[in-house]
Amino acid sequence: MKLTATTEKFVLHWGEMGTKWGIHRTVAVLRECVSGARQEGDPAVTKRLRELCEFVELMSGWYGQMRKLPPSGWKSVANMGGSVGKLLGLKR
């Protein structure tokens, strides 16, 4: 499989992000990759990277909210798993 330069850059740096960098730098690199993919004219890669960036930002915010709960609270939320979708009326 041939990777675009942006995709290759992202793949090479992904392993380093979680262990060496904080979440803000990770999001900054993701945004840079989105910009690079857009400049290369690769809409599929641009879309995937943009969705990944949005997901990381969303989970970072969610984590901040969960940290405010006592452990029993976030454990209850985590144990709900896929039941949350049913509760919200979402279909798979």
C-alpha positions in Angstrom: 0.0 0.0 0.0 1.4 3.4 -1.0 1.1 6.0 1.7 1.0 9.7 1.0 3.8 11.8 2.6 1.3 13.1 5.3 0.0 9.6 6.1 3.5 8.3 6.4 4.6 11.2 8.7 1.6 10.6 10.9 2.2 6.9 11.2 5.9 7.3 12.0 5.1 9.8 14.8 2.0 8.2 16.2 3.8 5.8 18.5 5.8 8.7 20.0 2.9 10.9 20.7 1.2 9.0 23.5 4.4 8.3 25.5 6.5 11.4 25.0 4.0 14.2 24.4 1.0 15.6 26.1 -2.4 15.7 24.6 -2.1 19.3 23.4 1.0 18.6 21.3 -0.6 15.4 19.9 -3.6 17.4 18.8 -1.3 20.1 17.2 0.5 17.4 15.2 -2.9 15.9 14.1 -4.0 19.3 12.9 -0.7 19.7 11.0 -1.3 16.4 9.4 -4.9 17.4 8.4 -3.5 20.5 6.8 -0.8 18.6 5.0 -3.3 16.0 3.7 -5.6 18.9 2.5 -2.7 20.5 0.7 -1.8 17.2 -1.0 -5.4 16.9 -2.2 -6.2 13.6 -0.5 -9.8 14.0 0.7 -10.0 10.5 2.2 -6.9 11.0 4.4 -8.0 14.5 5.3 -11.3 13.3 6.5 -9.9 10.4 8.5 -7.3 12.6 10.2 -9.8 15.3 10.9 -12.2 12.8 12.5 -9.3 11.3 14.6 -8.3 14.8 15.7 -11.9 15.6 16.7 -12.1 12.3 18.6 -8.9 12.9 20.5 -10.1 16.4 21.5 -13.5 15.0 22.6 -11.9 12.2 24.7 -9.5 14.7 26.3 -12.4 16.8 27.4 -14.4 13.8 28.5 -11.4 12.6 30.5 -11.2 15.9 32.3 -14.9 15.6 33.3 -14.5 12.0 34.4 -11.5 13.0 36.7 -13.9 15.1 38.7 -16.0 12.1 39.6 -15.2 9.7 42.4 -13.8 6.4 41.1 -17.2 4.7 41.6 -18.7 7.2 39.2 -16.3 6.7 36.3 -16.3 3.0 36.8 -20.1 3.0 36.5 -19.8 5.0 33.3 -17.1 2.7 31.9 -19.1 -0.4 32.7 -22.1 0.9 30.8 -20.2 0.5 27.5 -22.5 0.1 24.5 -25.5 0.5 26.8 -25.0 4.2 26.5 -26.0 4.1 22.9 -29.2 2.3 23.7 -29.9 4.8 26.4 -29.5 7.6 24.0 -31.6 5.8 21.3 -28.7 5.4 18.9 -28.5 2.4 16.5 -25.4 0.6 15.5 
